[in-house]
Structure formats: C-alpha cells, structure tokens
Amino acid sequence: MSQFRTGGFQMLPTVVKNLLIINILLFLATQVLLNISGISLNNILGLHWMGSEAFRWYQPITYMFMHGNFQHILFNMFAVWMFGNAIENVWGSKRFLTFYLITGLGAAAMHYGIVYFDTIQDFNLLMDAFLANPSTETFATFNREFPFQIYPGSGLSSSYKEATPYLTNLFNGSINPNDIELSYEFMSNYKQYFLSSMNVVGASGSLFGILLAFGMMFPNAELYMMFIPIPIKAKYFVAGYGAFELYSGIAGSNDGVAHFAHLGGLITGYILIRIWQKYDSTFKLL
C-alpha cells in the first residue's frame, strides 16, 4: 500500500486487537483439545446446516472465530489487521464491529442458501421419498443422485459396513422385507449424518466485507501482492477477487473453500454501506 498511510491512527485498534486475540486463543484451544481429548471445537462452534442435529443457536456467530489450520488463520488474521485497522480508525470501534458481525452473518446465509438449493433440497426430497416408501426403486433413485459419503472414523462408518450387504441387495432389486427394514433404519441415521457433516469455519466472510469496505474507502490505494511485481489499486483488487470467487463458486471448485460465503461477505458489506450512506447522516466512507 503506497497511497494510504495510517499517520496518527492506531496500528492495532481495540476491535481488531481483540479479534486477533480471540481467534488465536480459540485456534490454540482447538488444537490442544483435539490432541489431548479428541474434542473438536470446530465441530461444536463451527456453523452446521440449521436443519441438522448438530446445529446450535450460537454457531452463526462462533463460526467466525474458528479456523481449520494454521495457514487459514494466518492469512485471515493478517488480512483483518492489514485492512481492518484502517477501517476501524475511520469508522470507530462500534461501527466496525457491527460491520464485521453482520457481514459474517450475510456470508453464512448466502453460503447455506446456495448449498440448500444446490444440494440439500434435492437430498431431502429423494431421501424423504425413500423413507416414505422404502423400495428398490426409491433407493436406487437416491443412490444414483447421492452416492454415500461416509468418512473413516466417523460415527456411521462401522454401521455402514454392517449395512452394506442389505443395501447392495436393495440396490440390485432385492424385495426381501428384511433388507428394506434394515435399509430404512440405516438411511434414517444417514440423513442426519449427511446434514450434520456440513460445517463452515473461518473469518473469511467478514474479511471479504472488510476488503469491500477498504476498496470503497481507499479505491486508489496501491496494494503490492505476493508474486505480482506491480501495484494494484484497491478497487481493481476487490473487483478481481470478487470475480474470481464468483467463477470458483459457479465452477464448483472442490478445494474445500466456501466461495459463496466470500461473495456473501462482499455483497452484505456493500448493501450495509449503502444503507448507512442513505439513512445515517453520521456515516461517511472517509
């Protein structure tokens, strides 16, 4: 960044400082608990699909403070500090924290909204069709669209091994009532397993809201990015990053990144800023 200088601003304002502390402490606690007792804080505090048994009311907030690995938290926290300190210094701590939390909520809503229409809606329709009428036909239809995804070590992996023979019989056209009854029991458990397996963690949604705000506040600030020898103006960086996330989301990248959550943070941030501009006379981008 060559055109923006913090000057007399705080390099580590209150909210940014506390966000860094909370995220780092929770990351360390996650690693310690997982290694010592096998307890996964990411599973407890990460955001699950609201229709699953694993969902808890507090997860839409707590997921923003959890991270999957060291690289994940390192990148997110560095970016929160790099861009967030400028925004908090201009807006003040209260508005910045409000913006951070709301963009995180918007990111979660967009991510699971897309997941619902792309996956969960069809999954529930086909699964419920089988559970309402267990038969070789309804099972085969479900299995073609949603092949089983059961990870080793999960609570369902052992019962899946036990269920494999009668599931295979059912798929191959068996009309043995015992196969249908046992399959129904397994599929009921698998429905909750599948819905609960979806879990989102990370501050990336809020971070993308911060990036959007920075691009709007300091559009001509020059950013020097790794592996790129020339500076990029903030407005072009944000626009390009948003386009990349949209492409990655539509292309269905299997990189484990919630691209639509990132877009949700960008879009929510833009809407919130425009609302403040229109209805809050005390708000100024600069």
Secondary structure, 3 states (H helix, E strand, C coil): CCCCCCCCCCCCCHHHHHHHHHHHHHHHHHHHHHHHHCCCHHHHHCEECCCCCCCCCCHHHHHHHCCCCHHHHHHHHHHHHHHHHHHHHHHCHHHHHHHHHHHHHHHHHHHHHHHHHHHHHHHHHHHHHHHHCCCHHHHHHHHHHCCCCCCCCCCCHHHHHHHHHHHHHHHCCCCCHHHHHHHHHHHHHHHHHHHHHCEECCCHHHHHHHHHHHHHHCCCCEECCCCCCCCEEHHHHHHHHHHHHHHHHHHCCCCCCCHHHHHHHHHHHHHHHHHHHHHCCCCCCC
